[in-house]
Amino acid sequence: MRGVNAEVGYHFTAGRKVNMYAAAGPYYFNQEGKNAIGGEGRLQATFRDRVRLSVNGSYDPIFKGIVQGELSLIIPFGPI
């Protein structure tokens, strides 16, 4: 599928060691006459610059509702 998406987000601090990012925006995908026009949102939290938890959600008439999550361990190869 070919398409485009856009996102507007905001970084904020939820505590001394927790950084947050929230974002939302629309998307459009098309293939073989099927149009997926929908919206998506994301909430991400980074704890002590080492662990990141992210939850993404989207909805459109073709794919319906989709929720995904991700847990990441950040291992820097230099100073943070």
N, CA, C, O and CB atoms as a CASP TS submission, in Angstrom:
PFRMAT TS
TARGET T0000
AUTHOR 0000-0000-0000
METHOD Language model
MODEL 1
PARENT N/A
ATOM      1  N   MET     1       0.834  -1.181   0.000  1.00  0.00           N
ATOM      2  CA  MET     1       0.000   0.000   0.000  1.00  0.00           C
ATOM      3  C   MET     1       0.882   1.250   0.000  1.00  0.00           C
ATOM      4  O   MET     1       1.932   1.290   0.641  1.00  0.00           O
ATOM      5  CB  MET     1      -0.951  -0.005   1.214  1.00  0.00           C
ATOM      6  N   ARG     2       0.441   2.238  -0.714  1.00  0.00           N
ATOM      7  CA  ARG     2       1.116   3.531  -0.703  1.00  0.00           C
ATOM      8  C   ARG     2       0.261   4.503   0.082  1.00  0.00           C
ATOM      9  O   ARG     2      -0.963   4.381   0.124  1.00  0.00           O
ATOM     10  CB  ARG     2       1.377   4.053  -2.148  1.00  0.00           C
ATOM     11  N   GLY     3       0.922   5.476   0.708  1.00  0.00           N
ATOM     12  CA  GLY     3       0.147   6.446   1.458  1.00  0.00           C
ATOM     13  C   GLY     3       1.004   7.473   2.154  1.00  0.00           C
ATOM     14  O   GLY     3       2.207   7.579   1.920  1.00  0.00           O
ATOM     15  N   VAL     4       0.354   8.225   3.014  1.00  0.00           N
ATOM     16  CA  VAL     4       1.006   9.269   3.783  1.00  0.00           C
ATOM     17  C   VAL     4       0.432   9.263   5.196  1.00  0.00           C
ATOM     18  O   VAL     4      -0.685   8.804   5.434  1.00  0.00           O
ATOM     19  CB  VAL     4       0.824  10.660   3.110  1.00  0.00           C
ATOM     20  N   ASN     5       1.225   9.782   6.119  1.00  0.00           N
ATOM     21  CA  ASN     5       0.733   9.988   7.470  1.00  0.00           C
ATOM     22  C   ASN     5       1.395  11.227   8.054  1.00  0.00           C
ATOM     23  O   ASN     5       2.445  11.666   7.586  1.00  0.00           O
ATOM     24  CB  ASN     5       1.000   8.746   8.356  1.00  0.00           C
ATOM     25  N   ALA     6       0.770  11.780   9.078  1.00  0.00           N
ATOM     26  CA  ALA     6       1.293  12.970   9.746  1.00  0.00           C
ATOM     27  C   ALA     6       1.103  12.774  11.246  1.00  0.00           C
ATOM     28  O   ALA     6       0.246  12.005  11.683  1.00  0.00           O
ATOM     29  CB  ALA     6       0.577  14.283   9.243  1.00  0.00           C
ATOM     30  N   GLU     7       1.915  13.482  12.023  1.00  0.00           N
ATOM     31  CA  GLU     7       1.851  13.327  13.466  1.00  0.00           C
ATOM     32  C   GLU     7       2.206  14.656  14.127  1.00  0.00           C
ATOM     33  O   GLU     7       3.143  15.337  13.710  1.00  0.00           O
ATOM     34  CB  GLU     7       2.799  12.199  13.945  1.00  0.00           C
ATOM     35  N   VAL     8       1.461  15.011  15.144  1.00  0.00           N
ATOM     36  CA  VAL     8       1.768  16.163  15.983  1.00  0.00           C
ATOM     37  C   VAL     8       1.956  15.616  17.385  1.00  0.00           C
ATOM     38  O   VAL     8       1.101  14.892  17.895  1.00  0.00           O
ATOM     39  CB  VAL     8       0.631  17.271  15.926  1.00  0.00           C
ATOM     40  N   GLY     9       3.084  15.963  18.014  1.00  0.00           N
ATOM     41  CA  GLY     9       3.381  15.405  19.322  1.00  0.00           C
ATOM     42  C   GLY     9       3.874  16.432  20.307  1.00  0.00           C
ATOM     43  O   GLY     9       4.164  17.576  19.958  1.00  0.00           O
ATOM     44  N   TYR    10       3.962  15.993  21.557  1.00  0.00           N
ATOM     45  CA  TYR    10       4.387  16.874  22.638  1.00  0.00           C
ATOM     46  C   TYR    10       5.235  16.075  23.623  1.00  0.00           C
ATOM     47  O   TYR    10       4.804  15.026  24.102  1.00  0.00           O
ATOM     48  CB  TYR    10       3.162  17.516  23.351  1.00  0.00           C
ATOM     49  N   HIS    11       6.437  16.565  23.929  1.00  0.00           N
ATOM     50  CA  HIS    11       7.308  15.968  24.939  1.00  0.00           C
ATOM     51  C   HIS    11       7.033  16.648  26.278  1.00  0.00           C
ATOM     52  O   HIS    11       6.899  17.870  26.340  1.00  0.00           O
ATOM     53  CB  HIS    11       8.816  16.104  24.540  1.00  0.00           C
ATOM     54  N   PHE    12       6.948  15.860  27.347  1.00  0.00           N
ATOM     55  CA  PHE    12       6.779  16.431  28.678  1.00  0.00           C
ATOM     56  C   PHE    12       7.389  15.506  29.724  1.00  0.00           C
ATOM     57  O   PHE    12       7.670  14.339  29.450  1.00  0.00           O
ATOM     58  CB  PHE    12       5.288  16.680  28.981  1.00  0.00           C
ATOM     59  N   THR    13       7.588  16.037  30.918  1.00  0.00           N
ATOM     60  CA  THR    13       8.195  15.280  32.010  1.00  0.00           C
ATOM     61  C   THR    13       7.106  14.896  33.005  1.00  0.00           C
ATOM     62  O   THR    13       6.308  15.738  33.417  1.00  0.00           O
ATOM     63  CB  THR    13       9.324  16.101  32.708  1.00  0.00           C
ATOM     64  N   ALA    14       7.076  13.618  33.389  1.00  0.00           N
ATOM     65  CA  ALA    14       6.071  13.127  34.326  1.00  0.00           C
ATOM     66  C   ALA    14       6.704  12.783  35.670  1.00  0.00           C
ATOM     67  O   ALA    14       6.105  12.047  36.454  1.00  0.00           O
ATOM     68  CB  ALA    14       5.355  11.902  33.750  1.00  0.00           C
ATOM     69  N   GLY    15       7.859  13.280  35.945  1.00  0.00           N
ATOM     70  CA  GLY    15       8.596  12.995  37.170  1.00  0.00           C
ATOM     71  C   GLY    15      10.062  13.289  36.932  1.00  0.00           C
ATOM     72  O   GLY    15      10.467  13.643  35.825  1.00  0.00           O
ATOM     73  N   ARG    16      10.846  13.141  37.970  1.00  0.00           N
ATOM     74  CA  ARG    16      12.270  13.465  37.844  1.00  0.00           C
ATOM     75  C   ARG    16      13.004  12.555  36.874  1.00  0.00           C
ATOM     76  O   ARG    16      13.965  12.984  36.236  1.00  0.00           O
ATOM     77  CB  ARG    16      12.933  13.390  39.193  1.00  0.00           C
ATOM     78  N   LYS    17      12.574  11.316  36.751  1.00  0.00           N
ATOM     79  CA  LYS    17      13.289  10.350  35.906  1.00  0.00           C
ATOM     80  C   LYS    17      12.434   9.771  34.787  1.00  0.00           C
ATOM     81  O   LYS    17      12.814   8.770  34.180  1.00  0.00           O
ATOM     82  CB  LYS    17      13.814   9.228  36.754  1.00  0.00           C
ATOM     83  N   VAL    18      11.270  10.390  34.501  1.00  0.00           N
ATOM     84  CA  VAL    18      10.369   9.859  33.480  1.00  0.00           C
ATOM     85  C   VAL    18      10.078  10.944  32.444  1.00  0.00           C
ATOM     86  O   VAL    18       9.569  12.014  32.776  1.00  0.00           O
ATOM     87  CB  VAL    18       9.048   9.341  34.120  1.00  0.00           C
ATOM     88  N   ASN    19      10.409  10.653  31.192  1.00  0.00           N
ATOM     89  CA  ASN    19      10.093  11.542  30.080  1.00  0.00           C
ATOM     90  C   ASN    19       8.970  10.911  29.266  1.00  0.00           C
ATOM     91  O   ASN    19       8.977   9.708  29.002  1.00  0.00           O
ATOM     92  CB  ASN    19      11.352  11.809  29.189  1.00  0.00           C
ATOM     93  N   MET    20       8.006  11.736  28.874  1.00  0.00           N
ATOM     94  CA  MET    20       6.834  11.244  28.151  1.00  0.00           C
ATOM     95  C   MET    20       6.756  11.916  26.777  1.00  0.00           C
ATOM     96  O   MET    20       7.263  13.017  26.566  1.00  0.00           O
ATOM     97  CB  MET    20       5.535  11.506  28.964  1.00  0.00           C
ATOM     98  N   TYR    21       6.100  11.208  25.855  1.00  0.00           N
ATOM     99  CA  TYR    21       5.816  11.754  24.532  1.00  0.00           C
ATOM    100  C   TYR    21       4.431  11.272  24.129  1.00  0.00           C
ATOM    101  O   TYR    21       4.159  10.071  24.155  1.00  0.00           O
ATOM    102  CB  TYR    21       6.904  11.324  23.479  1.00  0.00           C
ATOM    103  N   ALA    22       3.558  12.191  23.758  1.00  0.00           N
ATOM    104  CA  ALA    22       2.221  11.853  23.274  1.00  0.00           C
ATOM    105  C   ALA    22       2.066  12.450  21.882  1.00  0.00           C
ATOM    106  O   ALA    22       2.510  13.571  21.632  1.00  0.00           O
ATOM    107  CB  ALA    22       1.102  12.380  24.248  1.00  0.00           C
ATOM    108  N   ALA    23       1.437  11.704  20.974  1.00  0.00           N
ATOM    109  CA  ALA    23       1.278  12.179  19.602  1.00  0.00           C
ATOM    110  C   ALA    23       0.011  11.594  18.991  1.00  0.00           C
ATOM    111  O   ALA    23      -0.467  10.540  19.410  1.00  0.00           O
ATOM    112  CB  ALA    23       2.509  11.808  18.748  1.00  0.00           C
ATOM    113  N   ALA    24      -0.522  12.292  17.999  1.00  0.00           N
ATOM    114  CA  ALA    24      -1.698  11.816  17.269  1.00  0.00           C
ATOM    115  C   ALA    24      -1.680  12.432  15.876  1.00  0.00           C
ATOM    116  O   ALA    24      -1.062  13.472  15.646  1.00  0.00           O
ATOM    117  CB  ALA    24      -3.024  12.175  18.025  1.00  0.00           C
ATOM    118  N   GLY    25      -2.366  11.772  14.958  1.00  0.00           N
ATOM    119  CA  GLY    25      -2.445  12.314  13.607  1.00  0.00           C
ATOM    120  C   GLY    25      -3.214  11.416  12.661  1.00  0.00           C
ATOM    121  O   GLY    25      -3.559  10.286  13.008  1.00  0.00           O
ATOM    122  N   PRO    26      -3.482  11.918  11.464  1.00  0.00           N
ATOM    123  CA  PRO    26      -4.216  11.152  10.457  1.00  0.00           C
ATOM    124  C   PRO    26      -3.280  10.361   9.542  1.00  0.00           C
ATOM    125  O   PRO    26      -2.074  10.605   9.495  1.00  0.00           O
ATOM    126  CB  PRO    26      -5.084  12.085   9.625  1.00  0.00           C
ATOM    127  N   TYR    27      -3.870   9.405   8.816  1.00  0.00           N
ATOM    128  CA  TYR    27      -3.121   8.699   7.772  1.00  0.00           C
ATOM    129  C   TYR    27      -4.051   8.321   6.630  1.00  0.00           C
ATOM    130  O   TYR    27      -5.272   8.290   6.781  1.00  0.00           O
ATOM    131  CB  TYR    27      -2.433   7.437   8.344  1.00  0.00           C
ATOM    132  N   TYR    28      -3.444   8.036   5.484  1.00  0.00           N
ATOM    133  CA  TYR    28      -4.175   7.625   4.288  1.00  0.00           C
ATOM    134  C   TYR    28      -3.310   6.620   3.530  1.00  0.00           C
ATOM    135  O   TYR    28      -2.155   6.898   3.206  1.00  0.00           O
ATOM    136  CB  TYR    28      -4.540   8.859   3.384  1.00  0.00           C
ATOM    137  N   PHE    29      -3.886   5.448   3.253  1.00  0.00           N
ATOM    138  CA  PHE    29      -3.204   4.436   2.444  1.00  0.00           C
ATOM    139  C   PHE    29      -4.157   3.956   1.362  1.00  0.00           C
ATOM    140  O   PHE    29      -5.369   3.912   1.574  1.00  0.00           O
ATOM    141  CB  PHE    29      -2.713   3.243   3.322  1.00  0.00           C
ATOM    142  N   ASN    30      -3.613   3.592   0.193  1.00  0.00           N
ATOM    143  CA  ASN    30      -4.428   3.185  -0.939  1.00  0.00           C
ATOM    144  C   ASN    30      -3.729   2.066  -1.686  1.00  0.00           C
ATOM    145  O   ASN    30      -2.517   2.096  -1.900  1.00  0.00           O
ATOM    146  CB  ASN    30      -4.707   4.375  -1.875  1.00  0.00           C
ATOM    147  N   GLN    31      -4.534   1.061  -2.086  1.00  0.00           N
ATOM    148  CA  GLN    31      -4.037   0.004  -2.971  1.00  0.00           C
ATOM    149  C   GLN    31      -5.234  -0.695  -3.593  1.00  0.00           C
ATOM    150  O   GLN    31      -6.178  -1.068  -2.897  1.00  0.00           O
ATOM    151  CB  GLN    31      -3.129  -1.016  -2.198  1.00  0.00           C
ATOM    152  N   GLU    32      -5.190  -0.868  -4.898  1.00  0.00           N
ATOM    153  CA  GLU    32      -6.220  -1.598  -5.643  1.00  0.00           C
ATOM    154  C   GLU    32      -7.630  -1.101  -5.312  1.00  0.00           C
ATOM    155  O   GLU    32      -8.541  -1.904  -5.110  1.00  0.00           O
ATOM    156  CB  GLU    32      -6.118  -3.092  -5.347  1.00  0.00           C
ATOM    157  N   GLY    33      -7.806   0.206  -5.258  1.00  0.00           N
ATOM    158  CA  GLY    33      -9.128   0.777  -5.021  1.00  0.00           C
ATOM    159  C   GLY    33      -9.591   0.796  -3.573  1.00  0.00           C
ATOM    160  O   GLY    33     -10.678   1.299  -3.288  1.00  0.00           O
ATOM    161  N   LYS    34      -8.805   0.267  -2.658  1.00  0.00           N
ATOM    162  CA  LYS    34      -9.161   0.295  -1.238  1.00  0.00           C
ATOM    163  C   LYS    34      -8.465   1.482  -0.579  1.00  0.00           C
ATOM    164  O   LYS    34      -7.254   1.655  -0.713  1.00  0.00           O
ATOM    165  CB  LYS    34      -8.768  -1.043  -0.531  1.00  0.00           C
ATOM    166  N   ASN    35      -9.235   2.292   0.130  1.00  0.00           N
ATOM    167  CA  ASN    35      -8.696   3.468   0.806  1.00  0.00           C
ATOM    168  C   ASN    35      -8.807   3.300   2.314  1.00  0.00           C
ATOM    169  O   ASN    35      -9.897   3.125   2.858  1.00  0.00           O
ATOM    170  CB  ASN    35      -9.430   4.744   0.351  1.00  0.00           C
ATOM    171  N   ALA    36      -7.680   3.356   2.965  1.00  0.00           N
ATOM    172  CA  ALA    36      -7.644   3.306   4.430  1.00  0.00           C
ATOM    173  C   ALA    36      -7.384   4.723   4.924  1.00  0.00           C
ATOM    174  O   ALA    36      -6.241   5.180   4.934  1.00  0.00           O
ATOM    175  CB  ALA    36      -6.540   2.300   4.958  1.00  0.00           C
ATOM    176  N   ILE    37      -8.439   5.415   5.334  1.00  0.00           N
ATOM    177  CA  ILE    37      -8.330   6.771   5.865  1.00  0.00           C
ATOM    178  C   ILE    37      -8.649   6.668   7.351  1.00  0.00           C
ATOM    179  O   ILE    37      -9.754   6.282   7.732  1.00  0.00           O
ATOM    180  CB  ILE    37      -9.301   7.792   5.118  1.00  0.00           C
ATOM    181  N   GLY    38      -7.675   7.016   8.187  1.00  0.00           N
ATOM    182  CA  GLY    38      -7.893   6.845   9.614  1.00  0.00           C
ATOM    183  C   GLY    38      -7.007   7.736  10.454  1.00  0.00           C
ATOM    184  O   GLY    38      -6.373   8.668   9.959  1.00  0.00           O
ATOM    185  N   GLY    39      -6.981   7.426  11.729  1.00  0.00           N
ATOM    186  CA  GLY    39      -6.170   8.187  12.663  1.00  0.00           C
ATOM    187  C   GLY    39      -5.381   7.261  13.566  1.00  0.00           C
ATOM    188  O   GLY    39      -5.722   6.092  13.747  1.00  0.00           O
ATOM    189  N   GLU    40      -4.315   7.814  14.129  1.00  0.00           N
ATOM    190  CA  GLU    40      -3.465   7.022  15.012  1.00  0.00           C
ATOM    191  C   GLU    40      -3.007   7.884  16.184  1.00  0.00           C
ATOM    192  O   GLU    40      -2.962   9.111  16.093  1.00  0.00           O
ATOM    193  CB  GLU    40      -2.245   6.452  14.241  1.00  0.00           C
ATOM    194  N   GLY    41      -2.673   7.223  17.275  1.00  0.00           N
ATOM    195  CA  GLY    41      -2.162   7.914  18.450  1.00  0.00           C
ATOM    196  C   GLY    41      -1.062   7.098  19.101  1.00  0.00           C
ATOM    197  O   GLY    41      -0.980   5.883  18.922  1.00  0.00           O
ATOM    198  N   ARG    42      -0.226   7.778  19.853  1.00  0.00           N
ATOM    199  CA  ARG    42       0.918   7.097  20.479  1.00  0.00           C
ATOM    200  C   ARG    42       1.207   7.744  21.822  1.00  0.00           C
ATOM    201  O   ARG    42       1.143   8.966  21.961  1.00  0.00           O
ATOM    202  CB  ARG    42       2.179   7.151  19.562  1.00  0.00           C
ATOM    203  N   LEU    43       1.523   6.925  22.801  1.00  0.00           N
ATOM    204  CA  LEU    43       1.979   7.397  24.106  1.00  0.00           C
ATOM    205  C   LEU    43       3.235   6.611  24.449  1.00  0.00           C
ATOM    206  O   LEU    43       3.247   5.381  24.402  1.00  0.00           O
ATOM    207  CB  LEU    43       0.867   7.227  25.215  1.00  0.00           C
ATOM    208  N   GLN    44       4.298   7.342  24.797  1.00  0.00           N
ATOM    209  CA  GLN    44       5.595   6.722  25.044  1.00  0.00           C
ATOM    210  C   GLN    44       6.179   7.273  26.338  1.00  0.00           C
ATOM    211  O   GLN    44       6.139   8.480  26.578  1.00  0.00           O
ATOM    212  CB  GLN    44       6.564   6.965  23.856  1.00  0.00           C
ATOM    213  N   ALA    45       6.717   6.393  27.165  1.00  0.00           N
ATOM    214  CA  ALA    45       7.366   6.796  28.419  1.00  0.00           C
ATOM    215  C   ALA    45       8.767   6.207  28.457  1.00  0.00           C
ATOM    216  O   ALA    45       8.962   5.023  28.180  1.00  0.00           O
ATOM    217  CB  ALA    45       6.538   6.335  29.662  1.00  0.00           C
ATOM    218  N   THR    46       9.743   7.044  28.804  1.00  0.00           N
ATOM    219  CA  THR    46      11.128   6.609  28.945  1.00  0.00           C
ATOM    220  C   THR    46      11.538   6.795  30.402  1.00  0.00           C
ATOM    221  O   THR    46      11.461   7.899  30.941  1.00  0.00           O
ATOM    222  CB  THR    46      12.078   7.403  27.982  1.00  0.00           C
ATOM    223  N   PHE    47      11.973   5.710  31.032  1.00  0.00           N
ATOM    224  CA  PHE    47      12.336   5.698  32.447  1.00  0.00           C
ATOM    225  C   PHE    47      13.852   5.696  32.607  1.00  0.00           C
ATOM    226  O   PHE    47      14.527   4.795  32.110  1.00  0.00           O
ATOM    227  CB  PHE    47      11.722   4.476  33.152  1.00  0.00           C
ATOM    228  N   ARG    48      14.384   6.688  33.290  1.00  0.00           N
ATOM    229  CA  ARG    48      15.808   6.787  33.595  1.00  0.00           C
ATOM    230  C   ARG    48      16.704   6.654  32.365  1.00  0.00           C
ATOM    231  O   ARG    48      17.829   6.169  32.480  1.00  0.00           O
ATOM    232  CB  ARG    48      16.179   5.734  34.595  1.00  0.00           C
ATOM    233  N   ASP    49      16.235   7.069  31.206  1.00  0.00           N
ATOM    234  CA  ASP    49      16.979   7.003  29.941  1.00  0.00           C
ATOM    235  C   ASP    49      17.408   5.590  29.564  1.00  0.00           C
ATOM    236  O   ASP    49      18.312   5.422  28.745  1.00  0.00           O
ATOM    237  CB  ASP    49      18.198   7.882  30.022  1.00  0.00           C
ATOM    238  N   ARG    50      16.782   4.577  30.141  1.00  0.00           N
ATOM    239  CA  ARG    50      17.219   3.196  29.887  1.00  0.00           C
ATOM    240  C   ARG    50      16.100   2.250  29.448  1.00  0.00           C
ATOM    241  O   ARG    50      16.365   1.274  28.745  1.00  0.00           O
ATOM    242  CB  ARG    50      17.859   2.645  31.122  1.00  0.00           C
ATOM    243  N   VAL    51      14.859   2.521  29.848  1.00  0.00           N
ATOM    244  CA  VAL    51      13.737   1.631  29.533  1.00  0.00           C
ATOM    245  C   VAL    51      12.622   2.469  28.909  1.00  0.00           C
ATOM    246  O   VAL    51      12.249   3.516  29.439  1.00  0.00           O
ATOM    247  CB  VAL    51      13.226   0.876  30.818  1.00  0.00           C
ATOM    248  N   ARG    52      12.096   1.996  27.779  1.00  0.00           N
ATOM    249  CA  ARG    52      11.033   2.730  27.095  1.00  0.00           C
ATOM    250  C   ARG    52       9.822   1.821  26.911  1.00  0.00           C
ATOM    251  O   ARG    52       9.951   0.675  26.478  1.00  0.00           O
ATOM    252  CB  ARG    52      11.525   3.270  25.725  1.00  0.00           C
ATOM    253  N   LEU    53       8.655   2.341  27.242  1.00  0.00           N
ATOM    254  CA  LEU    53       7.377   1.664  27.048  1.00  0.00           C
ATOM    255  C   LEU    53       6.542   2.510  26.102  1.00  0.00           C
ATOM    256  O   LEU    53       6.380   3.712  26.314  1.00  0.00           O
ATOM    257  CB  LEU    53       6.635   1.433  28.409  1.00  0.00           C
ATOM    258  N   SER    54       6.013   1.885  25.062  1.00  0.00           N
ATOM    259  CA  SER    54       5.254   2.617  24.052  1.00  0.00           C
ATOM    260  C   SER    54       3.970   1.852  23.732  1.00  0.00           C
ATOM    261  O   SER    54       3.974   0.627  23.620  1.00  0.00           O
ATOM    262  CB  SER    54       6.104   2.833  22.765  1.00  0.00           C
ATOM    263  N   VAL    55       2.862   2.606  23.587  1.00  0.00           N
ATOM    264  CA  VAL    55       1.574   2.039  23.181  1.00  0.00           C
ATOM    265  C   VAL    55       1.069   2.855  21.994  1.00  0.00           C
ATOM    266  O   VAL    55       0.996   4.082  22.063  1.00  0.00           O
ATOM    267  CB  VAL    55       0.530   2.048  24.371  1.00  0.00           C
ATOM    268  N   ASN    56       0.722   2.169  20.906  1.00  0.00           N
ATOM    269  CA  ASN    56       0.214   2.802  19.687  1.00  0.00           C
ATOM    270  C   ASN    56      -1.176   2.256  19.389  1.00  0.00           C
ATOM    271  O   ASN    56      -1.449   1.075  19.603  1.00  0.00           O
ATOM    272  CB  ASN    56       1.175   2.558  18.480  1.00  0.00           C
ATOM    273  N   GLY    57      -2.038   3.115  18.901  1.00  0.00           N
ATOM    274  CA  GLY    57      -3.365   2.679  18.492  1.00  0.00           C
ATOM    275  C   GLY    57      -3.779   3.383  17.217  1.00  0.00           C
ATOM    276  O   GLY    57      -3.409   4.535  16.990  1.00  0.00           O
ATOM    277  N   SER    58      -4.553   2.690  16.375  1.00  0.00           N
ATOM    278  CA  SER    58      -5.043   3.298  15.144  1.00  0.00           C
ATOM    279  C   SER    58      -6.410   2.714  14.806  1.00  0.00           C
ATOM    280  O   SER    58      -6.790   1.646  15.284  1.00  0.00           O
ATOM    281  CB  SER    58      -4.044   3.076  13.976  1.00  0.00           C
ATOM    282  N   TYR    59      -7.137   3.454  13.964  1.00  0.00           N
ATOM    283  CA  TYR    59      -8.430   2.958  13.481  1.00  0.00           C
ATOM    284  C   TYR    59      -8.715   3.510  12.091  1.00  0.00           C
ATOM    285  O   TYR    59      -8.489   4.688  11.814  1.00  0.00           O
ATOM    286  CB  TYR    59      -9.568   3.346  14.456  1.00  0.00           C
ATOM    287  N   ASP    60      -9.220   2.626  11.215  1.00  0.00           N
ATOM    288  CA  ASP    60      -9.732   3.014   9.908  1.00  0.00           C
ATOM    289  C   ASP    60     -10.716   1.934   9.466  1.00  0.00           C
ATOM    290  O   ASP    60     -10.724   0.846  10.040  1.00  0.00           O
ATOM    291  CB  ASP    60      -8.569   3.200   8.860  1.00  0.00           C
ATOM    292  N   PRO    61     -11.544   2.210   8.458  1.00  0.00           N
ATOM    293  CA  PRO    61     -12.570   1.242   8.039  1.00  0.00           C
ATOM    294  C   PRO    61     -12.020  -0.047   7.429  1.00  0.00           C
ATOM    295  O   PRO    61     -12.715  -1.063   7.439  1.00  0.00           O
ATOM    296  CB  PRO    61     -13.478   1.888   7.051  1.00  0.00           C
ATOM    297  N   ILE    62     -10.808  -0.038   6.905  1.00  0.00           N
ATOM    298  CA  ILE    62     -10.243  -1.240   6.280  1.00  0.00           C
ATOM    299  C   ILE    62      -9.629  -2.170   7.330  1.00  0.00           C
ATOM    300  O   ILE    62      -9.973  -3.351   7.383  1.00  0.00           O
ATOM    301  CB  ILE    62      -9.179  -0.851   5.233  1.00  0.00           C
ATOM    302  N   PHE    63      -8.730  -1.654   8.161  1.00  0.00           N
ATOM    303  CA  PHE    63      -8.009  -2.471   9.128  1.00  0.00           C
ATOM    304  C   PHE    63      -8.680  -2.504  10.502  1.00  0.00           C
ATOM    305  O   PHE    63      -8.286  -3.288  11.366  1.00  0.00           O
ATOM    306  CB  PHE    63      -6.601  -1.962   9.268  1.00  0.00           C
ATOM    307  N   LYS    64      -9.687  -1.659  10.705  1.00  0.00           N
ATOM    308  CA  LYS    64     -10.399  -1.519  11.987  1.00  0.00           C
ATOM    309  C   LYS    64      -9.429  -1.051  13.066  1.00  0.00           C
ATOM    310  O   LYS    64      -8.441  -0.379  12.768  1.00  0.00           O
ATOM    311  CB  LYS    64     -11.067  -2.867  12.405  1.00  0.00           C
ATOM    312  N   GLY    65      -9.706  -1.400  14.304  1.00  0.00           N
ATOM    313  CA  GLY    65      -8.857  -0.952  15.408  1.00  0.00           C
ATOM    314  C   GLY    65      -7.649  -1.847  15.618  1.00  0.00           C
ATOM    315  O   GLY    65      -7.763  -3.073  15.617  1.00  0.00           O
ATOM    316  N   ILE    66      -6.497  -1.229  15.797  1.00  0.00           N
ATOM    317  CA  ILE    66      -5.252  -1.962  16.055  1.00  0.00           C
ATOM    318  C   ILE    66      -4.558  -1.282  17.228  1.00  0.00           C
ATOM    319  O   ILE    66      -4.392  -0.062  17.237  1.00  0.00           O
ATOM    320  CB  ILE    66      -4.316  -2.001  14.777  1.00  0.00           C
ATOM    321  N   VAL    67      -4.154  -2.076  18.219  1.00  0.00           N
ATOM    322  CA  VAL    67      -3.376  -1.571  19.353  1.00  0.00           C
ATOM    323  C   VAL    67      -2.096  -2.389  19.433  1.00  0.00           C
ATOM    324  O   VAL    67      -2.130  -3.619  19.374  1.00  0.00           O
ATOM    325  CB  VAL    67      -4.192  -1.651  20.703  1.00  0.00           C
ATOM    326  N   GLN    68      -0.972  -1.704  19.567  1.00  0.00           N
ATOM    327  CA  GLN    68       0.325  -2.370  19.660  1.00  0.00           C
ATOM    328  C   GLN    68       1.100  -1.800  20.833  1.00  0.00           C
ATOM    329  O   GLN    68       0.934  -0.633  21.187  1.00  0.00           O
ATOM    330  CB  GLN    68       1.129  -2.212  18.348  1.00  0.00           C
ATOM    331  N   GLY    69       1.937  -2.612  21.428  1.00  0.00           N
ATOM    332  CA  GLY    69       2.793  -2.160  22.514  1.00  0.00           C
ATOM    333  C   GLY    69       4.224  -2.585  22.279  1.00  0.00           C
ATOM    334  O   GLY    69       4.495  -3.545  21.558  1.00  0.00           O
ATOM    335  N   GLU    70       5.139  -1.854  22.902  1.00  0.00           N
ATOM    336  CA  GLU    70       6.564  -2.162  22.750  1.00  0.00           C
ATOM    337  C   GLU    70       7.292  -1.820  24.043  1.00  0.00           C
ATOM    338  O   GLU    70       7.038  -0.779  24.649  1.00  0.00           O
ATOM    339  CB  GLU    70       7.181  -1.384  21.550  1.00  0.00           C
ATOM    340  N   LEU    71       8.174  -2.677  24.454  1.00  0.00           N
ATOM    341  CA  LEU    71       9.047  -2.460  25.603  1.00  0.00           C
ATOM    342  C   LEU    71      10.475  -2.544  25.096  1.00  0.00           C
ATOM    343  O   LEU    71      10.862  -3.540  24.485  1.00  0.00           O
ATOM    344  CB  LEU    71       8.778  -3.504  26.753  1.00  0.00           C
ATOM    345  N   SER    72      11.273  -1.487  25.351  1.00  0.00           N
ATOM    346  CA  SER    72      12.655  -1.413  24.836  1.00  0.00           C
ATOM    347  C   SER    72      13.644  -1.212  25.969  1.00  0.00           C
ATOM    348  O   SER    72      13.369  -0.485  26.923  1.00  0.00           O
ATOM    349  CB  SER    72      12.796  -0.269  23.811  1.00  0.00           C
ATOM    350  N   LEU    73      14.775  -1.849  25.864  1.00  0.00           N
ATOM    351  CA  LEU    73      15.906  -1.635  26.756  1.00  0.00           C
ATOM    352  C   LEU    73      16.943  -0.833  25.974  1.00  0.00           C
ATOM    353  O   LEU    73      17.375  -1.263  24.905  1.00  0.00           O
ATOM    354  CB  LEU    73      16.502  -3.001  27.285  1.00  0.00           C
ATOM    355  N   ILE    74      17.344   0.317  26.490  1.00  0.00           N
ATOM    356  CA  ILE    74      18.269   1.214  25.790  1.00  0.00           C
ATOM    357  C   ILE    74      19.672   1.001  26.361  1.00  0.00           C
ATOM    358  O   ILE    74      19.909   1.215  27.550  1.00  0.00           O
ATOM    359  CB  ILE    74      17.824   2.719  25.933  1.00  0.00           C
ATOM    360  N   ILE    75      20.590   0.580  25.503  1.00  0.00           N
ATOM    361  CA  ILE    75      21.974   0.347  25.893  1.00  0.00           C
ATOM    362  C   ILE    75      22.842   1.335  25.121  1.00  0.00           C
ATOM    363  O   ILE    75      23.115   1.112  23.942  1.00  0.00           O
ATOM    364  CB  ILE    75      22.412  -1.139  25.618  1.00  0.00           C
ATOM    365  N   PRO    76      23.282   2.421  25.757  1.00  0.00           N
ATOM    366  CA  PRO    76      24.092   3.407  25.053  1.00  0.00           C
ATOM    367  C   PRO    76      25.527   2.923  24.850  1.00  0.00           C
ATOM    368  O   PRO    76      26.068   2.195  25.681  1.00  0.00           O
ATOM    369  CB  PRO    76      24.092   4.722  25.815  1.00  0.00           C
ATOM    370  N   PHE    77      26.131   3.332  23.747  1.00  0.00           N
ATOM    371  CA  PHE    77      27.532   3.027  23.464  1.00  0.00           C
ATOM    372  C   PHE    77      28.428   4.230  23.705  1.00  0.00           C
ATOM    373  O   PHE    77      29.554   4.279  23.209  1.00  0.00           O
ATOM    374  CB  PHE    77      27.689   2.547  22.031  1.00  0.00           C
ATOM    375  N   GLY    78      27.943   5.182  24.450  1.00  0.00           N
ATOM    376  CA  GLY    78      28.674   6.390  24.778  1.00  0.00           C
ATOM    377  C   GLY    78      27.937   7.132  25.880  1.00  0.00           C
ATOM    378  O   GLY    78      26.924   6.641  26.377  1.00  0.00           O
ATOM    379  N   PRO    79      28.416   8.287  26.270  1.00  0.00           N
ATOM    380  CA  PRO    79      27.739   9.020  27.334  1.00  0.00           C
ATOM    381  C   PRO    79      26.364   9.516  26.914  1.00  0.00           C
ATOM    382  O   PRO    79      26.137   9.843  25.749  1.00  0.00           O
ATOM    383  CB  PRO    79      28.585  10.186  27.775  1.00  0.00           C
ATOM    384  N   ILE    80      25.470   9.567  27.859  1.00  0.00           N
ATOM    385  CA  ILE    80      24.109  10.066  27.598  1.00  0.00           C
ATOM    386  C   ILE    80      24.040  11.527  27.972  1.00  0.00           C
ATOM    387  O   ILE    80      22.987  12.150  27.835  1.00  0.00           O
ATOM    388  CB  ILE    80      23.042   9.253  28.387  1.00  0.00           C
TER
END
